[in-house]
Every structure is written in C-alpha cells, then in structure tokens.
C-alpha cells in the first residue's frame, strides 16, 4: 500500500452521514483497500479483508510500524527467524551471568554442605534465597564428592497429589511445580522438540492443551500433566493459545489437534 492511499483511508471523513451512508462508505473504503492491500511480511501474499474491523486493525498495525501478516503462524515464523534466536541468546547470556555470581569457593560449598540437613538449608547457608538448586551447584558438589542425596528431599509423588493440595502450598510454588513436572514428563516421552504450530525449535514451552484452571480441585497433577494434555509451542504461539481468542487462537488449536492425532496414530 502506498503512503498516499494510507493517508486517504486514515483521513476518511464520516461527518454528516447517516448510518446507512456510513455502512456504504465503509464498503467503499474496504473496496479501495483491497485494490491496493498490505502484503504478508513472511510469504508476500495479499491480505484482503471483508470487514471494517479488519481494516481498522491493519491500519493501526501499519501506523504503529508493525509488520503485517496473513496469519498468526506466519507472524510466529517470521518473528522467530528474524531476531528470535538473538533474543533467546541474549536471555541465555543474562541467565549465565546470574549463575556466575554463584561460583563460590570450594571451601565455602563444603562448609555450607556439612552444616545442612536439607537442600533448602544448604542454599540458605550459601546466602542464596533460591528454593531450587542450580545445575552449576549440582555439578560442583559432584566434583567435590558431596552426596546431595544425603540431604535431598524426595520429590513429590504427583500420582497421589491433587491440584488443591498443591495450590494450598502457594500459587507460585504450585505453578512452578506443575510446569517443571510437565516438562519432565514431555522430555521423557521423546516427542518432537519444535513448535507444533510454526516449527520453531530454538526454544519451546510445554503448553497444557486443557488449561490447568479448567481442571477441578480434586484432579490429580498426574492427570493434568498427562502426556496427551501436553503440546510443544514456541513462546509466541503459547501466548496466542493461552491469552487470546478468535481466528489466531483457532489456528494454533487446529495445529495442536492435528499434531496430537499424528502422535496417537
């Protein structure tokens, strides 16, 4: 779309028009747009519209300097390829810097370990406020011959724990435990490690097909995290699936349904 047409559509006046005349004017505006439409940034396909609301959305996106796409899948594919990997590396670098801060002297680690009766106490003795031990510390303890099993609390048996029992320990703890358990179950299944909607494979989230909130309080965590209720999605598609409604969300849902059927065939 050229700038002259965009300016004309943006400044289109409805002053003094009746409702019927406004509807007719909307149709004229849509027709004018479809003669010189926006094109998908990913595939180059002309983005034709049928409603005035669609036109407003496209115009607003263009005015805000956003790229325009024919579908959510193409938006995810384009955004992941163009900057997605760089954003992921930047995030990973930031996390690594945080881990660097925890590189304690061997003597301090041994001293904290010998004073501890649990992982939580071990971390507290090191001056950390974290509830979970880092991979770095696990490896370091192994190098120093410190047996974490000696102070490790046995993991929860999710086959016997209900949603309510877990949430009674705190919302943040429950969400973290469910997410961690879901990822563990999915990793053990050896299913694909790329987004089932856009095929992004640098980083994926494990999404719940049926939302955790839709399960009753009596539901077991093992039921919520059943392998057939888990699907791999990139962060973009995961957000669309969990937080939006309409065509874009339906697109992702259809991709999940198709992928799940292939897994069970």
N, C-alpha and C positions, 0 to 999 in steps of 0.2 A: 504494500500500500504506500502510495506517495504521500508526502507531508501535506500537500495541498488538499487532498481528499480527506485526510485525517482531520485537518483544521476545519474543513467544511462540515464534517459529521459532528465534530465536537461542538461547534457553534450553531448547530441546527436549532432554529427557534420554533417554539410552540405557542407563542403569545397570541391570545385571542382566538385560539382554535377550540372547537367543541370536542367532546370525547370521540365522536365518530371521525372527525377530521384528524385528531391526534393518532388514532389507530391507522388511518390511511397514510398519514405522514410517516409512522413507524415502518409500514410496509415499504414505502418508497426508500426510506433510509437503508433498510435491510437489502433491498434490491441493488441500491447503489454500492453498498459494501461488497456484495457478492460478485459484482463486476470487476472489482479490484481488491481481493481479500488479502488477509495475512496468510503467510505460509509457515508450516511447521518447521521449527528450527532444526529438528532432527532429520526428518525424511523429505522435507520440501513440498509436502502435499498441501494443496489449497485448503484453507479452513473455512468452509462455507457454513452459514448459520441459518436458523429458521425462526428464532425468536428474538425479541428486542432485548431480553435479559442477557442472552448470549453476547449480543453486540456490545452491551454496556461492559460486560466482563472483559471482552477482548480489548476494548478501547482503554479501559482502566489499566490493564496489564501493560499495554503498549506505552501509555502515558507515564507509567512508573518505571519504564525502562526494563521491564521483564521480558524474557524470551517467551514466545508463544508456541504452543504445541497442540497437535491434534488429539492427543490422548495422554493420560497420566503415565502410561508405560513409556512413551517416547520422552516425556519430561524426565522420568527417573533415569532412563538410559543415557540421555544427553548430559544431565547434571552429574551423574556418577562418573562418566568418562571425562568430562571437562571440569576438573577441579575436585572431583570426589576423592580420588586417590591422594591428591595433595592434602586435602583436609584431614583424611584419615591418618596420613603420615605425621602431620602436624600434631594431631591429638595424641598419637602414639609417642611422639617425642616428648610431649608435655608430661605424659604419664611416666616415661622413663626418668625424666628429671626428678619427679617426686620420689621415685624408688631410689634414686641416687642418694637422697637425703638419709635413707635408712641403712646405709652401708657402715654399720657400727664396727668398732674394733673387735677382734675375736674374743679378747678378754672380757669385754662388756657383755657379749652374747652369752658366753659361758656362765658368767656371774648371774645374769638375769635368769638363765635356764635353771641353774641349781637352786635358786630361791623360789621357783614357781611350781605350782601344783596343777595348773591348767594353762591352756593356750592364752586365754584372756589375761591371766596374771602375768604370763611371760611377756606379752606385748606391753602391759602396763609397766612392768619393771624396766622395759627398754625406753619408756617415756612416750609410747605410742598410744593414741586414742582409738586406733582401729579395732574393729571387732574380729576381723579376719586376718590371718597370717598371709604375708606376701610370698610369691614364688621365690623371690630372692632369699628370704629368710629360711624357707624350707630347704633350698639348695645349700645355704650356708651351714645350717645345722647338720646336714648330711655330711658335709666336708669336715666338720669338727667332731663327728662321731656322736652327736647328740640325738638320742632317740625320741622324736616327738610323740611317738605312740605312748610313751610313758606318761605324758601329760595331756594327751589329746582326748577330748571328749568324743565319745562315739557319735557318729552322725545320726540325725533323726530318722526314724523309720516312717517314711511318708505313706507306706501302705496302711498305716494304722492311725495317721493323724488327719483330723478333719480341718476344713477351711476355718471354722470358728476357733478351734483350738490354737491354730497357728496365728490367727489375727489377734487373739487375746494377748499374745506376746508383744503386740505392737504392729502398727500398719507397715512401717518402713521395714521392719525385720521380716514380716510375712511376705511382702512383695519381693524382697531380695532373695529369700529362701525359695520361693516359687520359681523365680526367674533362673536362679542357679541350678535348681533341680531339673527344670525344663531343658536347659542347655545340656546338662549332663546326660539326660535320657536321649536327647536328639543326637548328641555326639556318638553315643554307643550304638545307635541304630544304623550308622554308616550311610544314612541317606544323603542326598546331594547338599553341597555347601555353597550354593548360589541361590540368589533370589528367584523364587518360582514365578515371579511376575515379569521382571526385567532382566534377569540373569546376571545381575551384578554379583561379583564373587570376592571383592576385596574384604568386605566386612558384612556379615548378616546378623540380624536379630532372629531369635526364635519366638515367633508370634503364636498366640493362642487363637485357634480358629473360632471356638466358642469362648467368649471373654470370661475371665475369672469372675467378674462381677455377676455374670449370668448363672453361676452355679449357686446352689443353696449352701447355707452354713454347714449342713451335715455332710456335704460332699467330701470325699477323701481327696487329698492332694494327688494321690496316685491316679485318680480318675480325671482330675483337672489337667494333669500333665501326661495323660495317655498319649502315646506316640501319634495316634491318629487325630489328636487335637492340636498338634504342633506343626507349624509350617515355617520354612525359611524365607524371610523377607529382608530386603535391604532397609536401612533406616527410613528412607523416603517412602517406600511402599508400605512399610509398617505404620508410619504416621497416617498415611491416607486411609489405610484399612481400619485403624483404631479410632481416629479422630474426625473423620469426615463422612459425609453422606452424599448420595447421588451417583451419577454416571461413573466418576473416577473410582469411587469405592466399589461399585459393582464390577468394574473391570478387574480390580485386584481379587475380589471374591471369586469371580469366574476362573481366574488363573489358578487360585488355590484349589478350587473344586476339581479342575482338570488335572492338576498335578497330583492331588491325593488319590484320584481314581487310578492314575498310572502306577502309583506306589502299591496299590492293593490288587492290581490285576495280576 
